[in-house]
């Protein structure tokens, strides 16, 4: 059976592309996980709160982002969250929203 060189090239490129895409996803997940670590003191590991703070695990992404923006702007008042939210960008809110929504 004769193997087509073009087919081998295309398959090789597809494999390399899939590997780089996977690396990029893991980097984003790692960054989100690192940011979420600062939430763990009150909201529990991966957003599974066992205390009085709200559970973040499984939270709707849009709701999470809206609440964080409201904390940041002062539209929603909370002792710690108003200051904490000011340290994040909208892009970081989105990363955190994705991270917590994926937690079950």
GROMACS elastic network, one bead per residue, 0.5 to 0.9 nm:
[ bonds ]
;  ai    aj funct       b0    kb
    3     6     6  0.87857   500
    3     7     6  0.76536   500
    3     8     6  0.76564   500
    4     7     6  0.52997   500
    4     8     6  0.65227   500
    4     9     6  0.88741   500
    5     8     6  0.50932   500
    5     9     6  0.62557   500
    5    10     6  0.87056   500
    6     9     6  0.50537   500
    6    10     6  0.61945   500
    6    11     6  0.85717   500
    7    10     6  0.51279   500
    7    11     6  0.60724   500
    7    12     6  0.84454   500
    8    11     6  0.51439   500
    8    12     6  0.60006   500
    8    13     6  0.85889   500
    9    12     6  0.50561   500
    9    13     6  0.61776   500
    9    14     6  0.85917   500
   10    13     6  0.51676   500
   10    14     6  0.61793   500
   10    15     6  0.87012   500
   11    14     6  0.50135   500
   11    15     6  0.62288   500
   11    16     6  0.86754   500
   12    15     6  0.51773   500
   12    16     6  0.62613   500
   12    17     6  0.85977   500
   13    16     6  0.50937   500
   13    17     6  0.60115   500
   13    18     6  0.85236   500
   14    17     6  0.51238   500
   14    18     6  0.61417   500
   14    19     6  0.86402   500
   15    18     6  0.51924   500
   15    19     6  0.62801   500
   15    20     6  0.88428   500
   16    19     6  0.51183   500
   16    20     6  0.63477   500
   16    21     6  0.86511   500
   17    20     6  0.52661   500
   17    21     6  0.61515   500
   17    22     6  0.86150   500
   18    21     6  0.51210   500
   18    22     6  0.61794   500
   18    23     6  0.86979   500
   19    22     6  0.51665   500
   19    23     6  0.63235   500
   19    24     6  0.88184   500
   20    23     6  0.50299   500
   20    24     6  0.62845   500
   20    25     6  0.87132   500
   21    24     6  0.51870   500
   21    25     6  0.63386   500
   21    26     6  0.87489   500
   22    25     6  0.51434   500
   22    26     6  0.62364   500
   22    27     6  0.86650   500
   23    26     6  0.51387   500
   23    27     6  0.62004   500
   23    28     6  0.87714   500
   24    27     6  0.50920   500
   24    28     6  0.63869   500
   24    29     6  0.86687   500
   25    28     6  0.52186   500
   25    29     6  0.61552   500
   25    30     6  0.85123   500
   26    30     6  0.59289   500
   26    31     6  0.85138   500
   27    30     6  0.50376   500
   27    31     6  0.61560   500
   27    32     6  0.85640   500
   28    31     6  0.50927   500
   28    32     6  0.60920   500
   28    33     6  0.84451   500
   28    95     6  0.76015   500
   29    32     6  0.50578   500
   29    33     6  0.59412   500
   29    34     6  0.84806   500
   29    95     6  0.80404   500
   29    98     6  0.89914   500
   29    99     6  0.71788   500
   30    34     6  0.60839   500
   30    35     6  0.86164   500
   31    34     6  0.50839   500
   31    35     6  0.62461   500
   31    36     6  0.85504   500
   31    95     6  0.82580   500
   32    35     6  0.51015   500
   32    36     6  0.60168   500
   32    37     6  0.85955   500
   32    92     6  0.76972   500
   32    95     6  0.56494   500
   32    96     6  0.56012   500
   32    97     6  0.89468   500
   32    98     6  0.83235   500
   32    99     6  0.62383   500
   33    37     6  0.62491   500
   33    46     6  0.80066   500
   33    96     6  0.79389   500
   33    99     6  0.70841   500
   34    37     6  0.51759   500
   34    38     6  0.74925   500
   35    38     6  0.58537   500
   35    39     6  0.75208   500
   35    92     6  0.83359   500
   35    95     6  0.89250   500
   35    96     6  0.73097   500
   36    39     6  0.51565   500
   36    40     6  0.66704   500
   36    45     6  0.83948   500
   36    46     6  0.69409   500
   36    47     6  0.79340   500
   36    96     6  0.66275   500
   36    99     6  0.79285   500
   36   100     6  0.81714   500
   37    40     6  0.52143   500
   37    41     6  0.78057   500
   37    44     6  0.88891   500
   37    45     6  0.73696   500
   37    46     6  0.76366   500
   38    41     6  0.65836   500
   38    42     6  0.86269   500
   39    42     6  0.60776   500
   39    43     6  0.56856   500
   39    44     6  0.71493   500
   39    45     6  0.80163   500
   39    46     6  0.82950   500
   39    47     6  0.73969   500
   40    46     6  0.67476   500
   40    47     6  0.65600   500
   40    48     6  0.83357   500
   40    49     6  0.80388   500
   41    44     6  0.59878   500
   41    45     6  0.78653   500
   42    45     6  0.89638   500
   42    47     6  0.88152   500
   42    49     6  0.71106   500
   42    50     6  0.87680   500
   42    51     6  0.74369   500
   42    52     6  0.80799   500
   42    53     6  0.59286   500
   42    54     6  0.85571   500
   43    46     6  0.79265   500
   43    47     6  0.51957   500
   43    48     6  0.62918   500
   43    50     6  0.75203   500
   43    51     6  0.75435   500
   43    52     6  0.83443   500
   43    53     6  0.54890   500
   43    54     6  0.63660   500
   43    55     6  0.61372   500
   43    56     6  0.68109   500
   44    47     6  0.50793   500
   44    50     6  0.65215   500
   44    51     6  0.80072   500
   44    53     6  0.84774   500
   44    55     6  0.78692   500
   44    56     6  0.86079   500
   45    48     6  0.56762   500
   45    49     6  0.72813   500
   46    49     6  0.84708   500
   46    56     6  0.77465   500
   46    57     6  0.64528   500
   46    99     6  0.83567   500
   46   100     6  0.68657   500
   46   103     6  0.66537   500
   46   104     6  0.89348   500
   47    54     6  0.83666   500
   47    55     6  0.56196   500
   47    58     6  0.82844   500
   47   100     6  0.64721   500
   47   103     6  0.74939   500
   48    54     6  0.85824   500
   48    55     6  0.54651   500
   48    56     6  0.65329   500
   48    57     6  0.56811   500
   48   103     6  0.84968   500
   48   104     6  0.85673   500
   49    52     6  0.74935   500
   49    53     6  0.62730   500
   49    54     6  0.64127   500
   49    56     6  0.74371   500
   49    57     6  0.83325   500
   50    53     6  0.77522   500
   50    54     6  0.88224   500
   50    55     6  0.80463   500
   51    54     6  0.80916   500
   52    55     6  0.89288   500
   53    56     6  0.89540   500
   55    58     6  0.82151   500
   55    59     6  0.77623   500
   56    59     6  0.53988   500
   56    60     6  0.89302   500
   56    64     6  0.81593   500
   56    97     6  0.88847   500
   56   100     6  0.59158   500
   56   101     6  0.77375   500
   56   103     6  0.83768   500
   57    99     6  0.84311   500
   57   101     6  0.60238   500
   57   102     6  0.73010   500
   57   104     6  0.59089   500
   58    61     6  0.86285   500
   58    99     6  0.88895   500
   58   100     6  0.58070   500
   58   102     6  0.60318   500
   58   103     6  0.53058   500
   58   104     6  0.55208   500
   59    62     6  0.87394   500
   59    63     6  0.73330   500
   59    64     6  0.66168   500
   59    97     6  0.76944   500
   59   100     6  0.63401   500
   59   101     6  0.50297   500
   59   102     6  0.84429   500
   59   103     6  0.84434   500
   60    63     6  0.53518   500
   60    64     6  0.61910   500
   60    65     6  0.87724   500
   60    97     6  0.75518   500
   60    98     6  0.87911   500
   60   100     6  0.84324   500
   60   101     6  0.59322   500
   61    64     6  0.51399   500
   61    65     6  0.62220   500
   61    66     6  0.85984   500
   61    94     6  0.75165   500
   61    96     6  0.85857   500
   61    98     6  0.62543   500
   61    99     6  0.89767   500
   61   100     6  0.79376   500
   61   101     6  0.60568   500
   62    65     6  0.52358   500
   62    66     6  0.61013   500
   62    67     6  0.85943   500
   62    94     6  0.86666   500
   62    97     6  0.76281   500
   63    66     6  0.51571   500
   63    67     6  0.61541   500
   63    68     6  0.86298   500
   63    97     6  0.85993   500
   64    67     6  0.52692   500
   64    68     6  0.62141   500
   64    69     6  0.86662   500
   64    93     6  0.79361   500
   64    94     6  0.85264   500
   64    96     6  0.84398   500
   64    97     6  0.58335   500
   64   100     6  0.87171   500
   64   101     6  0.87842   500
   65    68     6  0.51622   500
   65    69     6  0.61353   500
   65    70     6  0.85247   500
   65    90     6  0.79649   500
   65    93     6  0.57792   500
   65    94     6  0.64617   500
   65    96     6  0.84623   500
   65    97     6  0.63779   500
   66    69     6  0.52088   500
   66    70     6  0.61158   500
   66    71     6  0.86519   500
   67    70     6  0.50028   500
   67    71     6  0.61747   500
   67    72     6  0.85926   500
   67    76     6  0.74752   500
   68    71     6  0.50529   500
   68    72     6  0.61510   500
   68    73     6  0.86592   500
   68    76     6  0.87645   500
   68    81     6  0.81360   500
   68    82     6  0.84711   500
   68    85     6  0.60810   500
   68    86     6  0.88994   500
   68    88     6  0.89858   500
   68    90     6  0.88960   500
   68    93     6  0.69738   500
   69    73     6  0.61139   500
   69    74     6  0.83978   500
   69    75     6  0.83116   500
   69    76     6  0.87272   500
   69    85     6  0.74492   500
   69    86     6  0.87284   500
   69    90     6  0.77376   500
   69    93     6  0.81291   500
   70    73     6  0.51844   500
   70    74     6  0.58646   500
   70    76     6  0.51134   500
   70    77     6  0.82105   500
   70    82     6  0.83425   500
   70    85     6  0.88380   500
   71    74     6  0.51336   500
   71    75     6  0.62266   500
   71    76     6  0.50060   500
   71    77     6  0.63288   500
   71    78     6  0.73154   500
   71    81     6  0.61206   500
   71    83     6  0.79702   500
   71    84     6  0.84072   500
   71    85     6  0.60714   500
   71    86     6  0.78950   500
   72    75     6  0.77645   500
   72    76     6  0.81580   500
   72    81     6  0.78827   500
   72    82     6  0.54252   500
   72    83     6  0.72256   500
   72    84     6  0.79193   500
   72    87     6  0.84784   500
   72    88     6  0.85349   500
   73    76     6  0.76747   500
   73    82     6  0.77558   500
   73    85     6  0.87698   500
   73    86     6  0.80754   500
   74    77     6  0.59627   500
   74    78     6  0.86993   500
   74    82     6  0.63959   500
   76    82     6  0.77796   500
   77    80     6  0.89025   500
   77    81     6  0.77880   500
   77    82     6  0.65161   500
   78    81     6  0.54599   500
   78    82     6  0.58896   500
   78    83     6  0.87712   500
   79    82     6  0.67280   500
   79    83     6  0.80030   500
   80    83     6  0.57595   500
   80    84     6  0.61681   500
   80    85     6  0.86845   500
   81    85     6  0.57319   500
   81    86     6  0.84492   500
   82    85     6  0.55235   500
   82    86     6  0.66570   500
   83    86     6  0.54627   500
   83    87     6  0.73599   500
   84    87     6  0.57961   500
   84    88     6  0.78517   500
   85    88     6  0.56959   500
   85    89     6  0.84995   500
   85    93     6  0.87134   500
   86    89     6  0.78174   500
   88    91     6  0.80204   500
   88    92     6  0.58154   500
   88    93     6  0.66243   500
   89    92     6  0.51029   500
   89    93     6  0.63052   500
   89    94     6  0.87434   500
   90    94     6  0.63409   500
   90    95     6  0.87729   500
   91    94     6  0.50957   500
   91    95     6  0.63688   500
   91    96     6  0.87355   500
   92    96     6  0.61193   500
   92    97     6  0.84090   500
   93    96     6  0.51356   500
   93    97     6  0.60080   500
   93    98     6  0.86292   500
   94    98     6  0.61868   500
   94    99     6  0.85566   500
   95    98     6  0.51936   500
   95    99     6  0.61860   500
   95   100     6  0.87324   500
   96   100     6  0.60805   500
   96   101     6  0.83529   500
   97   100     6  0.53577   500
   97   101     6  0.59231   500
   97   102     6  0.85323   500
   98   101     6  0.52087   500
   98   102     6  0.62546   500
   98   103     6  0.89568   500
   99   102     6  0.53894   500
   99   103     6  0.67481   500
  100   103     6  0.52081   500
  100   104     6  0.84117   500
  101   104     6  0.77871   500
